[in-house]
Structures are given as C-alpha cells and as structure tokens.
Amino acid sequence: MSNIKYQDYLLMHYSRNDKNNNTSIVNELSVSFLDYFKYLLDADFKPFEEYLLAGIELHKFSNRNEDHIIEGMLAVTDKDLSKKVNDTKKNYYICNAICALNTVKRIYTNKLYDDLTRTDTPDIALHNYWHILRYILLDTSQLINQYNIYLKDNHEYAATTNRVIHSMSLHQILRQSLYGQVSLHSFADVEIDASIAVIQQIIELRIRRAFGILGLIDNNENVKPLDLSAIFDSLRKHISYIEFPIKLESLERIYKWSNMYIHCGQGGFSWQPYFIESFLKEFSLGKEENGSWAYNNAIKIKKEALEKIYADLLANKTDWKVYGCRQECIIIE
C-alpha cells in the first residue's frame, strides 16, 4: 500500500484478490478497493482534501454549516445554476467540495473497513462501496473541470452542468425494485441519481401528512390537487408557530432541486443525495426518544397556526374543504 497514489482509484477494483481478471497491463496498474480504502484512512483523507483544494485554488476550506451547503450547492432552476457556476466567490465549488469530502469521510469509516474485511461479508457489499467511492471521486474531477471552464476560461477538459439522466437507467432501477439488486433480472451497479426521486417523494408525503393536507374538495365533492408550493407559501407565513428539525428554506430548496430531476431528468453530483439523506433523517424519521425513533415529534405546530394554514389554502374557495388525513405531527394547544 505504500506505493498507492491518489489517482489510483481510476483503476481500482473490488475483488478480494490482489489482482482482478483484467489484462496483465491493467493488473500491474490496478489497486484493490480495500487497499485504497485503507490508504485513505491512514492518510486521514488528506490526499482527497488536497486534490479538492488544489483543484479550486484554495489553501483551506472555510466553515460551512449544513444549511449553507444546501443553499450553496443546490440549484433550483437553470438560471440559478448558471449564476452559481459563474460566481467568482466560488461558493458553489467550495460547498460541493466540502460536501464531497465530508460525505466520503462519513461513509468510509474504520468500522466500515473492519466490516468489509470480514470473510463473511458478501462480495456485493464490496461492490457497492467500491462503486460509490469511485463514482464520487470521478465526479470531483467534473467539479474541478467546471471550475476551470466557468471561472478560469480553461476548456482543456469538458464538463457539463446539466447531467441528463437517461430513462434506461430508471428502468434498471425499476428492475432492481422488483427483483432485487442481486438477481437474474437486474444488474448490480447502483444508480445513485435515481435516489433523487425518492428524496422528492419523502418531502412531498412528509409535509402533506404532517399537516393532514392531501388536496382540496370543491363544492361538488370533487377532489382537487393542491400543489406543494401553496403549502410551502403558507408555512412560511406561520413559521414562527412551527418547529421543524431543519430550516424550512433548506427543505424547500431540496424539493425544488429534486423537481429538476423529476420533470427534466437532470441529475447532480453523486455526493449530493448521500448528504441529503443524512440531512433529512430527523425530518423523515422523527427525533430519537428513549432509544427509539418517534415519528410525529419531528414537527410541532400550534393549533391556531394549523387552522390559519387551512384558511390560507381555502381562501376565495367558498364551501371548499381540505381533503386531509390524520396529522402526523404534534399539535400544541
């Protein structure tokens, strides 16, 4: 492992053996995933950090909290994305680089290494963590290429800000959902971008069910859809009476970012869904109490505020009603 270099991830393989089944030339240049993982651990991920710092021309990373990272790295429209990548303050690049570094460090721990080196750990586990690490490291080169193109006018290497997700990859996820990742009907590689659809669904259902707002019923008893943006608009008006585990602005930005994937098939950098999964955990599962998760306690609202939200949504709609369900939150009298 003493001869391992940062860029060796390009020919990293996940086989437990020292060499995989590729050609002899590739064998001489390749490194096993577990050896590379140990190399990063022993170096406290410094090679990765130094690569990112050099790539966006920084001496060190300044502090960014999670909400700053969400705001800085997630674009909600093409115009917003163009503004971010061309901002000479480099906030977009810094936030993405910090997120990539922290995501790798959070996932690839000493405990994970110990678990993966156990002889009874299935090969598919090695495959998955190899795939995730390699994908993230490859994506950081795209981030640096973007930096060079948009801020340095250096077009030596290509990069795109609008990663288009082909419907073929979604069909592969459909197969995995039906048959499992390891089966005779689906492939093994994880389609990371497809998780964005789940992120969108989590936020949509959690918000609607938290406040018991699935839609509206008109005066002819027809159920009418209600756009989530109308609920967000009302929540912002009464936010001082509502307790969220995360900032409403960050939640709304994640939702709008995910809509670009749902409606336009645009993906993001591979580390973003992993960061968001961790960020949304308390929002999705509730707060831990007495060693277990309490789902409803993630969101608390005063009763009068809930009534005002219903009134906002029914404004100018005579004899309409909220099509609701049991509120999955804590209502404070």
Contacts in CASP RR format, 6 or more apart in sequence:
PFRMAT RR
TARGET T0000
AUTHOR 0000-0000-0000
METHOD contacts of the structure
MODEL  1
MSNIKYQDYLLMHYSRNDKNNNTSIVNELSVSFLDYFKYLLDADFKPFEE
YLLAGIELHKFSNRNEDHIIEGMLAVTDKDLSKKVNDTKKNYYICNAICA
LNTVKRIYTNKLYDDLTRTDTPDIALHNYWHILRYILLDTSQLINQYNIY
LKDNHEYAATTNRVIHSMSLHQILRQSLYGQVSLHSFADVEIDASIAVIQ
QIIELRIRRAFGILGLIDNNENVKPLDLSAIFDSLRKHISYIEFPIKLES
LERIYKWSNMYIHCGQGGFSWQPYFIESFLKEFSLGKEENGSWAYNNAIK
IKKEALEKIYADLLANKTDWKVYGCRQECIIIE
1 35 0 8 1.000
1 38 0 8 1.000
1 39 0 8 1.000
1 42 0 8 1.000
4 31 0 8 1.000
4 35 0 8 1.000
4 36 0 8 1.000
4 39 0 8 1.000
5 47 0 8 1.000
6 47 0 8 1.000
6 48 0 8 1.000
6 50 0 8 1.000
6 51 0 8 1.000
8 29 0 8 1.000
8 30 0 8 1.000
8 31 0 8 1.000
8 36 0 8 1.000
9 31 0 8 1.000
9 36 0 8 1.000
9 133 0 8 1.000
9 134 0 8 1.000
9 137 0 8 1.000
9 138 0 8 1.000
10 138 0 8 1.000
11 26 0 8 1.000
11 29 0 8 1.000
11 30 0 8 1.000
11 31 0 8 1.000
12 30 0 8 1.000
12 31 0 8 1.000
12 32 0 8 1.000
12 33 0 8 1.000
12 36 0 8 1.000
12 130 0 8 1.000
12 133 0 8 1.000
12 134 0 8 1.000
13 20 0 8 1.000
13 22 0 8 1.000
13 30 0 8 1.000
13 31 0 8 1.000
13 32 0 8 1.000
13 33 0 8 1.000
13 130 0 8 1.000
14 32 0 8 1.000
14 33 0 8 1.000
14 123 0 8 1.000
14 126 0 8 1.000
14 127 0 8 1.000
14 129 0 8 1.000
14 130 0 8 1.000
14 131 0 8 1.000
15 21 0 8 1.000
15 32 0 8 1.000
16 32 0 8 1.000
16 34 0 8 1.000
16 123 0 8 1.000
16 126 0 8 1.000
17 32 0 8 1.000
18 32 0 8 1.000
19 27 0 8 1.000
19 30 0 8 1.000
20 26 0 8 1.000
20 27 0 8 1.000
20 30 0 8 1.000
22 30 0 8 1.000
33 126 0 8 1.000
33 129 0 8 1.000
33 130 0 8 1.000
33 133 0 8 1.000
34 113 0 8 1.000
34 116 0 8 1.000
34 117 0 8 1.000
34 126 0 8 1.000
36 133 0 8 1.000
37 108 0 8 1.000
37 113 0 8 1.000
37 116 0 8 1.000
37 129 0 8 1.000
37 133 0 8 1.000
38 113 0 8 1.000
39 47 0 8 1.000
40 47 0 8 1.000
40 48 0 8 1.000
40 104 0 8 1.000
40 108 0 8 1.000
41 108 0 8 1.000
41 110 0 8 1.000
41 113 0 8 1.000
45 101 0 8 1.000
45 104 0 8 1.000
45 105 0 8 1.000
48 101 0 8 1.000
48 104 0 8 1.000
48 137 0 8 1.000
48 140 0 8 1.000
49 61 0 8 1.000
49 101 0 8 1.000
51 140 0 8 1.000
52 97 0 8 1.000
52 100 0 8 1.000
52 101 0 8 1.000
52 140 0 8 1.000
52 144 0 8 1.000
53 59 0 8 1.000
53 60 0 8 1.000
53 61 0 8 1.000
53 97 0 8 1.000
55 144 0 8 1.000
55 147 0 8 1.000
56 90 0 8 1.000
56 93 0 8 1.000
56 94 0 8 1.000
56 97 0 8 1.000
56 143 0 8 1.000
56 144 0 8 1.000
56 147 0 8 1.000
57 147 0 8 1.000
58 90 0 8 1.000
58 94 0 8 1.000
61 94 0 8 1.000
61 97 0 8 1.000
61 98 0 8 1.000
61 101 0 8 1.000
62 94 0 8 1.000
64 94 0 8 1.000
64 95 0 8 1.000
64 98 0 8 1.000
66 246 0 8 1.000
66 250 0 8 1.000
66 279 0 8 1.000
67 246 0 8 1.000
67 247 0 8 1.000
67 249 0 8 1.000
67 250 0 8 1.000
68 95 0 8 1.000
69 95 0 8 1.000
69 98 0 8 1.000
69 99 0 8 1.000
69 275 0 8 1.000
70 250 0 8 1.000
70 253 0 8 1.000
70 254 0 8 1.000
70 276 0 8 1.000
70 279 0 8 1.000
71 95 0 8 1.000
71 249 0 8 1.000
71 250 0 8 1.000
71 253 0 8 1.000
72 84 0 8 1.000
72 91 0 8 1.000
72 92 0 8 1.000
72 95 0 8 1.000
73 84 0 8 1.000
73 92 0 8 1.000
73 95 0 8 1.000
73 96 0 8 1.000
73 99 0 8 1.000
73 269 0 8 1.000
73 272 0 8 1.000
74 253 0 8 1.000
74 254 0 8 1.000
74 257 0 8 1.000
74 272 0 8 1.000
75 81 0 8 1.000
75 84 0 8 1.000
75 257 0 8 1.000
75 260 0 8 1.000
76 253 0 8 1.000
76 256 0 8 1.000
76 257 0 8 1.000
76 259 0 8 1.000
76 260 0 8 1.000
77 256 0 8 1.000
77 260 0 8 1.000
78 162 0 8 1.000
81 161 0 8 1.000
81 162 0 8 1.000
82 161 0 8 1.000
84 91 0 8 1.000
84 92 0 8 1.000
85 92 0 8 1.000
85 146 0 8 1.000
85 150 0 8 1.000
85 151 0 8 1.000
85 161 0 8 1.000
86 150 0 8 1.000
86 151 0 8 1.000
88 151 0 8 1.000
90 147 0 8 1.000
90 151 0 8 1.000
93 143 0 8 1.000
93 146 0 8 1.000
93 147 0 8 1.000
93 151 0 8 1.000
96 143 0 8 1.000
96 269 0 8 1.000
96 271 0 8 1.000
96 272 0 8 1.000
97 140 0 8 1.000
97 143 0 8 1.000
99 271 0 8 1.000
99 272 0 8 1.000
99 275 0 8 1.000
100 136 0 8 1.000
100 139 0 8 1.000
100 140 0 8 1.000
100 143 0 8 1.000
100 269 0 8 1.000
100 271 0 8 1.000
102 275 0 8 1.000
103 136 0 8 1.000
103 271 0 8 1.000
103 274 0 8 1.000
103 275 0 8 1.000
104 133 0 8 1.000
104 136 0 8 1.000
104 271 0 8 1.000
106 274 0 8 1.000
106 278 0 8 1.000
107 129 0 8 1.000
107 132 0 8 1.000
107 133 0 8 1.000
107 274 0 8 1.000
108 129 0 8 1.000
108 133 0 8 1.000
112 129 0 8 1.000
115 121 0 8 1.000
115 125 0 8 1.000
116 125 0 8 1.000
116 126 0 8 1.000
116 129 0 8 1.000
124 181 0 8 1.000
124 182 0 8 1.000
124 188 0 8 1.000
127 188 0 8 1.000
128 190 0 8 1.000
131 189 0 8 1.000
131 190 0 8 1.000
132 190 0 8 1.000
132 192 0 8 1.000
132 270 0 8 1.000
132 274 0 8 1.000
135 192 0 8 1.000
135 270 0 8 1.000
136 270 0 8 1.000
136 271 0 8 1.000
139 269 0 8 1.000
139 270 0 8 1.000
139 271 0 8 1.000
141 157 0 8 1.000
142 159 0 8 1.000
142 160 0 8 1.000
142 269 0 8 1.000
143 269 0 8 1.000
145 157 0 8 1.000
145 158 0 8 1.000
145 159 0 8 1.000
146 159 0 8 1.000
146 161 0 8 1.000
148 154 0 8 1.000
148 155 0 8 1.000
148 156 0 8 1.000
148 157 0 8 1.000
148 159 0 8 1.000
149 155 0 8 1.000
149 159 0 8 1.000
162 266 0 8 1.000
163 193 0 8 1.000
163 266 0 8 1.000
163 267 0 8 1.000
163 268 0 8 1.000
164 265 0 8 1.000
164 266 0 8 1.000
164 267 0 8 1.000
165 193 0 8 1.000
165 194 0 8 1.000
165 261 0 8 1.000
165 265 0 8 1.000
165 266 0 8 1.000
165 267 0 8 1.000
169 191 0 8 1.000
169 193 0 8 1.000
169 194 0 8 1.000
170 191 0 8 1.000
170 194 0 8 1.000
172 186 0 8 1.000
172 187 0 8 1.000
172 191 0 8 1.000
173 191 0 8 1.000
173 194 0 8 1.000
175 185 0 8 1.000
175 186 0 8 1.000
175 187 0 8 1.000
176 183 0 8 1.000
176 186 0 8 1.000
176 187 0 8 1.000
176 191 0 8 1.000
178 185 0 8 1.000
178 186 0 8 1.000
179 185 0 8 1.000
179 186 0 8 1.000
180 186 0 8 1.000
181 188 0 8 1.000
181 190 0 8 1.000
182 188 0 8 1.000
192 270 0 8 1.000
192 273 0 8 1.000
192 274 0 8 1.000
193 261 0 8 1.000
193 267 0 8 1.000
193 268 0 8 1.000
193 270 0 8 1.000
193 273 0 8 1.000
195 273 0 8 1.000
195 277 0 8 1.000
196 258 0 8 1.000
196 261 0 8 1.000
196 262 0 8 1.000
196 267 0 8 1.000
196 268 0 8 1.000
196 273 0 8 1.000
197 258 0 8 1.000
197 261 0 8 1.000
197 262 0 8 1.000
199 254 0 8 1.000
199 258 0 8 1.000
199 273 0 8 1.000
199 276 0 8 1.000
199 277 0 8 1.000
199 280 0 8 1.000
200 255 0 8 1.000
200 258 0 8 1.000
200 259 0 8 1.000
200 261 0 8 1.000
200 262 0 8 1.000
202 280 0 8 1.000
202 284 0 8 1.000
203 228 0 8 1.000
203 251 0 8 1.000
203 254 0 8 1.000
203 255 0 8 1.000
203 258 0 8 1.000
203 280 0 8 1.000
204 228 0 8 1.000
204 255 0 8 1.000
206 283 0 8 1.000
206 284 0 8 1.000
206 328 0 8 1.000
207 228 0 8 1.000
207 231 0 8 1.000
207 232 0 8 1.000
207 235 0 8 1.000
207 251 0 8 1.000
208 214 0 8 1.000
208 215 0 8 1.000
208 228 0 8 1.000
208 231 0 8 1.000
209 325 0 8 1.000
209 327 0 8 1.000
209 328 0 8 1.000
210 298 0 8 1.000
210 299 0 8 1.000
210 327 0 8 1.000
210 328 0 8 1.000
210 329 0 8 1.000
211 231 0 8 1.000
211 301 0 8 1.000
211 306 0 8 1.000
211 309 0 8 1.000
211 327 0 8 1.000
211 329 0 8 1.000
212 322 0 8 1.000
212 324 0 8 1.000
212 325 0 8 1.000
212 326 0 8 1.000
212 327 0 8 1.000
212 328 0 8 1.000
213 226 0 8 1.000
213 231 0 8 1.000
213 309 0 8 1.000
213 310 0 8 1.000
213 313 0 8 1.000
213 322 0 8 1.000
213 323 0 8 1.000
213 324 0 8 1.000
214 226 0 8 1.000
214 323 0 8 1.000
214 324 0 8 1.000
214 325 0 8 1.000
215 223 0 8 1.000
215 224 0 8 1.000
215 225 0 8 1.000
215 226 0 8 1.000
215 322 0 8 1.000
215 323 0 8 1.000
215 324 0 8 1.000
216 223 0 8 1.000
216 224 0 8 1.000
216 225 0 8 1.000
216 226 0 8 1.000
216 313 0 8 1.000
216 314 0 8 1.000
216 317 0 8 1.000
216 320 0 8 1.000
216 321 0 8 1.000
216 322 0 8 1.000
216 323 0 8 1.000
217 223 0 8 1.000
217 224 0 8 1.000
217 320 0 8 1.000
217 321 0 8 1.000
217 322 0 8 1.000
217 323 0 8 1.000
218 224 0 8 1.000
218 317 0 8 1.000
218 320 0 8 1.000
219 318 0 8 1.000
219 319 0 8 1.000
219 320 0 8 1.000
223 323 0 8 1.000
224 320 0 8 1.000
224 323 0 8 1.000
226 313 0 8 1.000
228 255 0 8 1.000
230 313 0 8 1.000
231 309 0 8 1.000
231 313 0 8 1.000
232 248 0 8 1.000
232 252 0 8 1.000
232 255 0 8 1.000
233 312 0 8 1.000
234 308 0 8 1.000
234 309 0 8 1.000
234 312 0 8 1.000
234 313 0 8 1.000
235 242 0 8 1.000
235 248 0 8 1.000
235 309 0 8 1.000
236 248 0 8 1.000
237 308 0 8 1.000
237 312 0 8 1.000
238 305 0 8 1.000
238 308 0 8 1.000
238 309 0 8 1.000
239 248 0 8 1.000
241 301 0 8 1.000
241 302 0 8 1.000
241 304 0 8 1.000
241 305 0 8 1.000
242 248 0 8 1.000
242 299 0 8 1.000
242 300 0 8 1.000
242 301 0 8 1.000
242 302 0 8 1.000
242 305 0 8 1.000
243 299 0 8 1.000
243 300 0 8 1.000
243 301 0 8 1.000
244 251 0 8 1.000
244 283 0 8 1.000
244 298 0 8 1.000
244 299 0 8 1.000
245 282 0 8 1.000
245 283 0 8 1.000
245 286 0 8 1.000
245 287 0 8 1.000
245 298 0 8 1.000
245 299 0 8 1.000
246 279 0 8 1.000
246 280 0 8 1.000
246 282 0 8 1.000
246 283 0 8 1.000
250 279 0 8 1.000
251 283 0 8 1.000
254 276 0 8 1.000
254 279 0 8 1.000
254 280 0 8 1.000
260 266 0 8 1.000
260 267 0 8 1.000
261 267 0 8 1.000
261 268 0 8 1.000
282 298 0 8 1.000
283 298 0 8 1.000
283 299 0 8 1.000
284 298 0 8 1.000
285 293 0 8 1.000
285 295 0 8 1.000
285 298 0 8 1.000
286 293 0 8 1.000
286 294 0 8 1.000
286 295 0 8 1.000
286 296 0 8 1.000
286 297 0 8 1.000
286 298 0 8 1.000
287 293 0 8 1.000
287 294 0 8 1.000
287 297 0 8 1.000
287 298 0 8 1.000
288 294 0 8 1.000
289 297 0 8 1.000
295 328 0 8 1.000
296 328 0 8 1.000
296 329 0 8 1.000
296 330 0 8 1.000
297 330 0 8 1.000
298 329 0 8 1.000
299 328 0 8 1.000
299 329 0 8 1.000
299 330 0 8 1.000
300 329 0 8 1.000
300 330 0 8 1.000
300 331 0 8 1.000
300 332 0 8 1.000
301 329 0 8 1.000
301 330 0 8 1.000
301 331 0 8 1.000
301 332 0 8 1.000
302 331 0 8 1.000
302 332 0 8 1.000
302 333 0 8 1.000
303 331 0 8 1.000
303 332 0 8 1.000
303 333 0 8 1.000
306 327 0 8 1.000
306 331 0 8 1.000
310 322 0 8 1.000
313 322 0 8 1.000
314 320 0 8 1.000
314 321 0 8 1.000
314 322 0 8 1.000
END
